[in-house]
Amino acid sequence: MAKINQNYLKLPGSYLFSEIARRVKEYTTQNPNAQVIKLGIGDVTKPLPGKVIEELHKATDEMGKAETFRGYGPEQGYEFLIEKVIEFDYMSRGITLGTDEVFISDGSKSDTGNFQEIFGIDNTIAVTDPVYPVYVDTNVMAGRSGTLGDGKWSNIVYLPCTAENNFQPELPEKKVDIIYLCYPNNPTGMTLTKDQLKMWVDYARENQAVILYDAAYEAYITQEDVPHSIYEIEGAKDVAIEFRSFSKNAGFTGTRCAFTVVPKTVMGYDENNKPVSLNKLWNRRQTTKFNGTPYIIQKGAAAVYTKEGQEQIKAIIDYYMTNAAIIREGLIETGLTVFGGINAPYIWLKTPAGMDSWQFFDKLLKEVNIVGTPGVGFGPCGQGYFRLTAFGSRENTEKAIERIKTQLKI
């Protein structure tokens, strides 16, 4: 008899975006003429930069010739990409890394979900609330969550982030071992200053904790005092793992390429409290469970760091941030309370009085045919909030805001 992992049965209902897709499909089936604009899931709409396409074609041609064909590559990634990552993303900010501290992968979602595997199930984790669901759900699958009640898991420490505390999580009263932070934040679009982030680094150092830092949206930062990497904070290389992605800045959502930085100085502890290198364990995990990101894809990602590539991704980021400004300003004009959209491509808004997140989802879909993401899907503190994404086309973004301003009954 094949016994299952009982923790999977604890997961409530559908994954957030699957539930959104189900509701939209049901509505469009009943209303086939509805012109639905999707500003919900954080998927990009601009095509890959021209320089990336050029290098993908060249790499494809290489794979068609015996003298340049490549089979299995290094599970950690090719050095030609790793070296560019270090030069452009870290050395430019005064951060020194070794080539064996950067691991190329097929996505930050995979890495943030998989990294928890190398920690024991008796660790206490802390997450900001609201939070990207993958952080929580993968720990539920692993057996760290406890039981679910009122939208919260008993063994997970939730760090409320609401308008009342300006979306800045406070240090936990209970000692925690693993801390998930995402800045610029998904879903709220808010950020931490260097001083605010240093508070978390200091906490982790004092408590021998590890910070899992998701920086997937760092390319969208516009304000000076917002760190692009946690390693800009003194001491962070002793306690933090950083996740980065090519998905949002270079359009790789369907192409799949990312990287995770695991400094050799970050330690976990064995049953005798002896320090163990997380770099060594992550390397072991990857070489066992991952055959590496395809050579063709890594060549495309390396093109991002060329002069043309840098210019092209800047244009893409500017395009989406203009969308964000259109959404933000349009919503403010309607009288809604709005956050984010300045250092991130997400706009986080308070739902109209007396309306919960899913009620507003249905209202927006049915009255103006616009799809967003209910805030409660990101955690209990997301109740009464709603997320819109700036990743749509300019035409659809402008059309959506015009509909909201003229047709939505608030």
C-alpha positions as CSV (number, residue, x, y, z in Angstrom):
1,M,0.0,0.0,0.0
2,A,1.5,3.3,-1.1
3,K,1.1,5.7,1.8
4,I,1.0,9.4,1.0
5,N,2.6,12.4,2.8
6,Q,-0.2,13.5,5.1
7,N,1.0,17.0,5.1
8,Y,-0.3,17.5,1.5
9,L,-3.8,16.8,2.8
10,K,-3.5,19.8,5.1
11,L,-3.3,22.2,2.2
12,P,-6.6,24.1,2.0
13,G,-8.3,24.2,-1.3
14,S,-6.6,25.3,-4.5
15,Y,-3.4,27.3,-4.9
16,L,-4.4,31.0,-5.0
17,F,-3.9,31.6,-8.7
18,S,-5.6,28.3,-9.6
19,E,-8.7,29.5,-7.8
20,I,-8.5,32.9,-9.6
21,A,-8.3,31.0,-12.9
22,R,-11.3,28.8,-12.0
23,R,-13.5,31.8,-11.1
24,V,-12.5,33.7,-14.3
25,K,-13.2,30.6,-16.5
26,E,-16.6,30.2,-14.9
27,Y,-17.5,33.8,-15.5
28,T,-16.2,33.9,-19.1
29,T,-18.0,30.7,-19.9
30,Q,-21.3,32.3,-18.7
31,N,-20.4,35.6,-20.4
32,P,-18.6,34.7,-23.6
33,N,-18.7,38.3,-24.9
34,A,-17.0,39.8,-21.9
35,Q,-13.7,41.5,-22.6
36,V,-11.8,40.6,-19.5
37,I,-8.5,42.4,-18.7
38,K,-6.2,40.4,-16.4
39,L,-4.2,42.5,-13.9
40,G,-3.9,39.6,-11.4
41,I,-1.1,37.2,-11.9
42,G,2.4,38.7,-12.0
43,D,3.2,37.5,-15.5
44,V,4.9,39.8,-17.9
45,T,3.6,40.7,-21.4
46,K,6.5,42.4,-23.1
47,P,8.5,40.0,-25.3
48,L,12.1,39.0,-24.6
49,P,14.7,41.7,-25.3
50,G,16.1,41.6,-28.8
51,K,19.7,40.9,-27.5
52,V,18.4,37.9,-25.6
53,I,16.6,36.6,-28.7
54,E,19.8,37.0,-30.7
55,E,21.9,35.0,-28.2
56,L,19.2,32.3,-27.9
57,H,19.4,31.8,-31.7
58,K,23.2,31.7,-31.6
59,A,23.1,29.1,-28.8
60,T,20.5,27.1,-30.6
61,D,22.8,26.9,-33.7
62,E,25.7,25.8,-31.5
63,M,23.6,22.9,-30.3
64,G,23.2,21.8,-33.9
65,K,26.9,21.3,-34.5
66,A,29.0,18.5,-33.1
67,E,31.9,20.7,-32.3
68,T,29.8,23.2,-30.2
69,F,27.1,20.8,-28.9
70,R,26.8,20.6,-25.1
71,G,25.1,17.9,-23.1
72,Y,24.9,17.9,-19.3
73,G,26.2,21.2,-18.0
74,P,27.3,22.1,-14.4
75,E,24.3,21.8,-12.1
76,Q,25.5,25.1,-10.4
77,G,25.4,27.0,-13.8
78,Y,28.0,28.0,-16.4
79,E,30.7,30.3,-15.2
80,F,30.1,32.7,-18.1
81,L,26.7,33.6,-16.6
82,I,27.8,33.4,-12.9
83,E,30.7,35.8,-13.5
84,K,28.3,38.3,-15.2
85,V,25.9,38.1,-12.3
86,I,28.6,38.8,-9.8
87,E,30.1,41.7,-11.8
88,F,26.9,43.5,-12.6
89,D,24.6,42.7,-9.7
90,Y,27.0,42.6,-6.8
91,M,30.5,44.0,-7.5
92,S,28.8,47.1,-8.8
93,R,27.4,47.6,-5.2
94,G,30.6,46.7,-3.4
95,I,29.7,43.1,-2.7
96,T,32.3,40.4,-3.1
97,L,31.1,36.8,-4.0
98,G,32.9,33.7,-5.2
99,T,31.7,31.9,-8.3
100,D,30.9,28.9,-6.1
101,E,28.4,31.0,-4.1
102,V,26.0,31.7,-7.0
103,F,23.7,28.9,-8.3
104,I,21.9,29.3,-11.6
105,S,18.4,27.7,-11.6
106,D,15.1,27.5,-13.5
107,G,13.3,30.0,-11.3
108,S,13.1,31.7,-7.9
109,K,9.7,30.0,-7.2
110,S,11.5,26.7,-7.4
111,D,14.4,27.8,-5.3
112,T,12.4,29.5,-2.5
113,G,10.2,26.5,-2.4
114,N,13.0,24.0,-2.4
115,F,15.5,25.6,-0.1
116,Q,13.5,24.7,3.0
117,E,14.3,21.0,2.3
118,I,17.8,21.3,3.8
119,F,16.4,22.5,7.2
120,G,15.0,20.2,9.9
121,I,11.2,20.1,10.3
122,D,11.5,21.3,14.0
123,N,12.6,24.8,12.9
124,T,10.3,27.6,13.6
125,I,9.7,29.8,10.6
126,A,8.5,33.4,10.4
127,V,6.7,35.0,7.4
128,T,5.5,38.4,6.7
129,D,1.7,38.6,6.5
130,P,0.6,39.0,3.7
131,V,3.1,36.7,2.0
132,Y,3.9,35.0,-1.2
133,P,2.0,31.7,-0.7
134,V,4.9,29.4,-1.9
135,Y,6.8,30.2,1.3
136,V,4.0,28.9,3.5
137,D,2.7,26.1,1.4
138,T,6.1,24.4,0.9
139,N,6.6,24.4,4.7
140,V,3.2,22.9,5.1
141,M,4.2,20.1,2.7
142,A,7.4,19.5,4.7
143,G,5.5,19.2,8.0
144,R,6.6,22.4,9.8
145,S,3.2,24.1,9.9
146,G,1.2,22.6,12.7
147,T,-2.6,22.9,12.3
148,L,-4.7,25.5,10.5
149,G,-7.1,27.8,12.3
150,D,-8.5,31.2,11.3
151,G,-6.2,31.3,8.3
152,K,-3.0,30.8,10.3
153,W,-0.8,27.7,10.9
154,S,-0.1,27.1,14.6
155,N,3.7,26.5,14.2
156,I,4.3,29.5,11.8
157,V,5.0,32.9,13.2
158,Y,3.2,35.6,11.3
159,L,4.6,39.1,11.1
160,P,1.7,41.5,10.3
161,C,2.3,44.1,7.6
162,T,-0.7,46.5,7.3
163,A,-1.3,50.1,6.8
164,E,-1.3,50.5,10.6
165,N,2.4,49.7,10.8
166,N,3.2,51.1,7.3
167,F,3.8,47.5,6.1
168,Q,7.0,47.2,8.2
169,P,7.2,43.9,10.0
170,E,8.2,44.0,13.7
171,L,10.7,41.6,15.2
172,P,9.0,38.4,16.5
173,E,8.3,38.1,20.2
174,K,8.9,34.4,19.9
175,K,12.4,33.2,18.8
176,V,12.4,32.0,15.2
177,D,15.0,30.0,13.2
178,I,14.1,30.8,9.6
179,I,12.8,34.2,8.3
180,Y,11.3,34.8,4.9
181,L,11.6,38.3,3.6
182,C,10.6,39.6,0.2
183,Y,11.6,43.2,-0.8
184,P,10.4,45.0,-2.8
185,N,7.5,43.1,-1.5
186,N,5.1,40.8,-3.3
187,P,2.2,41.5,-2.9
188,T,2.2,44.9,-1.2
189,G,4.8,46.6,-3.4
190,M,6.4,48.2,-0.3
191,T,10.0,48.2,0.7
192,L,12.4,48.4,3.7
193,T,15.2,51.0,4.1
194,K,18.7,49.8,4.8
195,D,18.3,50.7,8.5
196,Q,15.1,48.7,8.7
197,L,16.7,45.7,7.0
198,K,19.7,45.9,9.2
199,M,17.4,45.3,12.2
200,W,16.6,41.8,10.7
201,V,20.2,41.0,9.9
202,D,21.1,41.9,13.5
203,Y,18.3,39.7,14.8
204,A,19.4,36.7,12.7
205,R,23.0,37.1,13.8
206,E,22.0,37.3,17.5
207,N,19.7,34.3,17.3
208,Q,21.6,32.1,14.8
209,A,18.7,32.3,12.4
210,V,18.7,32.3,8.6
211,I,17.0,34.9,6.4
212,L,15.7,33.7,3.1
213,Y,15.6,36.9,1.1
214,D,13.6,37.1,-2.1
215,A,14.8,40.0,-4.2
216,A,13.0,39.1,-7.4
217,Y,11.8,42.7,-7.9
218,E,15.0,44.6,-7.1
219,A,15.3,46.0,-10.6
220,Y,12.2,48.1,-10.0
221,I,13.6,50.1,-7.1
222,T,13.6,53.8,-7.8
223,Q,14.4,55.3,-4.3
224,E,17.9,55.8,-3.1
225,D,17.7,54.3,0.5
226,V,16.2,51.0,-0.6
227,P,18.7,48.2,-0.8
228,H,18.9,46.1,-4.0
229,S,20.6,43.3,-2.2
230,I,20.5,42.2,1.4
231,Y,24.3,41.9,1.2
232,E,24.5,45.7,1.2
233,I,23.8,45.3,4.9
234,E,26.8,44.6,7.2
235,G,26.8,41.1,8.5
236,A,24.2,39.8,6.0
237,K,26.6,37.4,4.4
238,D,26.7,35.5,7.7
239,V,23.0,34.9,7.8
240,A,21.2,35.4,4.5
241,I,20.4,33.5,1.3
242,E,19.3,35.7,-1.6
243,F,17.0,34.7,-4.5
244,R,17.0,36.6,-7.8
245,S,15.2,36.1,-11.1
246,F,15.4,37.1,-14.8
247,S,11.6,36.7,-15.0
248,K,10.4,40.2,-14.2
249,N,13.2,42.4,-15.4
250,A,14.0,40.5,-18.7
251,G,10.7,38.6,-19.5
252,F,11.9,35.1,-18.6
253,T,8.7,34.0,-17.0
254,G,8.2,31.4,-19.7
255,T,11.9,30.9,-20.5
256,R,12.9,30.2,-16.9
257,C,16.2,31.4,-15.4
258,A,17.1,32.6,-12.0
259,F,19.9,32.4,-9.4
260,T,20.4,31.9,-5.7
261,V,23.3,33.3,-3.7
262,V,24.5,31.1,-0.8
263,P,27.5,32.6,0.9
264,K,29.9,30.0,2.4
265,T,29.7,31.9,5.7
266,V,26.0,31.2,6.2
267,M,25.6,28.3,8.6
268,G,22.9,25.9,9.8
269,Y,23.5,23.6,12.9
270,D,23.5,19.9,13.4
271,E,22.0,18.0,16.3
272,N,25.1,18.7,18.3
273,N,24.9,22.5,17.5
274,K,27.9,22.2,15.3
275,P,27.8,24.7,12.3
276,V,27.3,23.2,8.9
277,S,27.8,25.2,5.6
278,L,24.5,25.8,3.9
279,N,26.4,26.4,0.7
280,K,27.7,22.8,0.8
281,L,24.3,21.4,1.5
282,W,22.5,23.4,-1.2
283,N,25.2,22.3,-3.7
284,R,24.6,18.7,-2.6
285,R,20.8,19.1,-3.0
286,Q,21.2,20.7,-6.5
287,T,23.6,18.1,-7.8
288,T,21.2,15.3,-6.6
289,K,17.8,16.8,-7.7
290,F,18.6,19.2,-10.5
291,N,20.4,18.7,-13.9
292,G,21.1,22.4,-14.4
293,T,19.5,25.2,-16.4
294,P,19.8,24.6,-20.2
295,Y,22.9,26.1,-21.9
296,I,20.7,27.9,-24.4
297,I,18.7,29.6,-21.7
298,Q,21.9,30.6,-19.8
299,K,23.3,32.2,-22.9
300,G,20.1,34.2,-23.3
301,A,20.4,35.3,-19.7
302,A,24.0,36.3,-20.1
303,A,22.9,38.7,-22.9
304,V,21.0,40.7,-20.3
305,Y,24.4,41.9,-19.1
306,T,25.6,43.3,-22.4
307,K,25.4,47.0,-23.2
308,E,22.4,46.4,-25.5
309,G,20.8,44.0,-23.0
310,Q,21.0,46.5,-20.2
311,E,19.5,49.3,-22.3
312,Q,16.7,46.9,-23.4
313,I,15.7,45.7,-20.0
314,K,15.7,49.3,-18.7
315,A,13.2,50.1,-21.3
316,I,11.0,47.2,-20.3
317,I,11.2,48.1,-16.6
318,D,10.3,51.8,-17.4
319,Y,7.4,50.5,-19.4
320,Y,5.9,48.5,-16.5
321,M,6.6,51.3,-14.0
322,T,4.7,53.7,-16.2
323,N,1.9,51.3,-16.1
324,A,2.2,51.2,-12.3
325,A,2.0,55.0,-12.2
326,I,-1.1,54.9,-14.4
327,I,-2.8,52.4,-12.1
328,R,-1.7,54.1,-8.9
329,E,-2.8,57.6,-9.9
330,G,-6.1,56.4,-11.4
331,L,-7.1,54.5,-8.3
332,I,-6.2,57.5,-6.1
333,E,-8.5,59.6,-8.3
334,T,-11.4,57.3,-7.6
335,G,-10.9,57.8,-3.9
336,L,-9.3,54.4,-3.1
337,T,-6.5,54.1,-0.6
338,V,-3.4,52.9,-2.5
339,F,0.1,51.6,-1.6
340,G,3.1,50.3,-3.7
341,G,3.7,51.0,-7.3
342,I,6.8,53.2,-6.7
343,N,9.6,50.6,-6.2
344,A,7.6,47.6,-7.5
345,P,5.2,46.7,-10.3
346,Y,2.5,45.9,-7.8
347,I,-0.3,48.2,-6.5
348,W,-1.9,47.2,-3.2
349,L,-5.2,48.9,-2.4
350,K,-7.7,48.8,0.4
351,T,-11.1,47.4,-0.7
352,P,-14.1,49.7,-0.3
353,A,-15.6,49.8,3.2
354,G,-17.5,46.7,4.2
355,M,-16.2,44.6,1.4
356,D,-13.8,41.7,1.8
357,S,-11.1,40.7,-0.7
358,W,-13.0,38.0,-2.6
359,Q,-16.2,40.2,-2.7
360,F,-14.2,42.9,-4.3
361,F,-12.6,40.4,-6.7
362,D,-16.1,39.3,-7.9
363,K,-17.3,43.0,-8.1
364,L,-14.4,44.0,-10.2
365,L,-14.8,41.0,-12.5
366,K,-18.5,41.3,-12.9
367,E,-18.9,45.1,-13.1
368,V,-15.9,46.1,-15.2
369,N,-14.4,42.8,-16.4
370,I,-11.1,43.2,-14.6
371,V,-9.2,40.5,-12.8
372,G,-7.0,41.3,-9.8
373,T,-5.7,39.2,-6.8
374,P,-7.6,39.1,-3.5
375,G,-5.3,40.2,-0.7
376,V,-6.6,37.5,1.7
377,G,-5.1,34.9,-0.7
378,F,-1.7,36.1,0.6
379,G,-2.5,35.7,4.3
380,P,-5.0,36.8,7.0
381,C,-3.6,40.3,7.1
382,G,-4.3,40.6,3.4
383,Q,-8.1,40.6,4.1
384,G,-9.6,43.8,3.0
385,Y,-6.8,44.5,0.5
386,F,-6.4,43.8,-3.2
387,R,-3.4,43.5,-5.6
388,L,-3.2,44.8,-9.2
389,T,-0.2,44.2,-11.4
390,A,1.5,46.6,-13.8
391,F,2.6,43.8,-16.1
392,G,-0.2,44.2,-18.6
393,S,0.0,46.0,-21.9
394,R,-0.2,49.8,-21.9
395,E,-3.5,49.6,-23.9
396,N,-5.1,47.2,-21.4
397,T,-3.8,49.1,-18.4
398,E,-5.2,52.4,-19.6
399,K,-8.5,50.7,-20.6
400,A,-8.8,49.0,-17.2
401,I,-8.3,52.2,-15.2
402,E,-10.7,54.1,-17.4
403,R,-13.3,51.4,-16.7
404,I,-12.6,51.6,-13.0
405,K,-12.9,55.4,-13.0
406,T,-16.2,55.5,-15.0
407,Q,-18.0,52.2,-14.4
408,L,-17.1,50.8,-11.0
409,K,-19.7,51.5,-8.4
410,I,-17.8,52.2,-5.1
